[in-house]
Amino acid sequence: MRAFVEVDLKAIAKNIRWVKRGTSAELLAVVKADAYGHGLVPVAKTALKSGATWLGVALLEEALILRANKIKAPIIAWLTPPGEDFVAAIKKDIQLSVPSIKHLKLIEAAGKKAKKRPLVHIEVDTGMSRGGILDEWDEFLKEIVKAKVEVVGFWSHFARADEPGHEFNNKQEKLFNQKLLELMNVGIIPKYVHLANSAATLTNPGVHNQIVRLGISMYGLSPDIKFMGSGEELGLKPAMKVKALLHLVKDVKKGSPVGYSGIESTSRDTKLGIVSMGYSDGIPRPTSNKAGVFVAGKRAPIIGRVSMDQFVVDLGPDSKAKAGDIATVIGGKGYSIDEWASAAGTINYEIVTRIASRVPRIYV
Ligand SMILES: *Cc1c(COP(=O)(O)O)cnc(C)c1O
């Protein structure tokens, strides 16, 4: 195997138990995007064994895969545009988010077809201007009282929970509670109210309600390094490492240009290692010189452009690395997920979710 992702399921279990100690809410494990690149089904099973009682996904396909793998826990899918197969969802007891009157009508009609009352979570837009009901709210209240659906939950999403103490969080929370009151005033009392993502779960116990939705923290990573510190500083353990074999090791002279366009040249006579992963595997291209690998006992920085299937590292003239050695590319003793994110000008979420499906996941 020229490259692989090592997923530490015990770390995920530990992170869940750690978060659980700090809340009396039920835990919903967010396993969208192939469990943030860690593997949908193994992570979902681990989460349920470690104290999570709900699963959350974006797509209906993701929810259906969980059911096909005999996972019986309640599942919410929240990104289901009109045109999705709501009948299939309802038949499989997948709970659906309702972000508009249009969705409500489609889900109700699908319920009739499936001969089952759909279980839904009403989603309100409290200031993010993304998902959820906004302009139609008053009209929605008139529709929901006569709709043939069962309202299980009421929810919204924070835009700035990773900036604890930011005024915008209070603003969203207030609006959320106000809309909930309005819903209850028309006689609909949802059993599960939920608002908190990882950042709010870790920093704002006042908004835990009945369910907290854990994504990034479950994988041992921080929602925001700058405002909240690293995952380790939050008491979490990163679960992902990415490793790849060295395809070649070679001696080159000082001044040799490396890779496409020769954007960098060797600064001394040195050994280069060719790492068998590239941007098609999820190694971000704009990381030359800013990230690298750990191999033969030390770090070796990327030199030159990252290619589609490979990149080159400067091993240094005294390196003992040989072709076939396993280099740690991301995590462990190598450059951390957060270092890769910073090198690529992005966030840890994007690094883990973009490791391509052609890189096999191995569970340890
Ligand atoms: C992705 C997502 C989460 C998880 O967010 P984290 O910051 O990863 O904890 C929670 N709720 C919803 C609706 C999401 O889409």
The ligand as a Gaussian input file, in Angstrom:
#p B3LYP/6-31G(d) Opt

LIG

0 1
 C      -21.073000      19.886000      10.539000
 C      -22.133000      20.261000      11.475000
 C      -21.940000      20.172000      12.867000
 C      -20.612000      19.829000      13.485000
 O      -19.813000      21.001000      13.588000
 P      -18.389000      20.907000      14.287000
 O      -17.896000      22.304000      14.265000
 O      -17.569000      20.009000      13.437000
 O      -18.623000      20.358000      15.635000
 C      -23.021000      20.401000      13.692000
 N      -24.217000      20.722000      13.193000
 C      -24.430000      20.857000      11.873000
 C      -25.768000      21.220000      11.391000
 C      -23.389000      20.643000      10.971000
 O      -23.621000      20.769000       9.656000

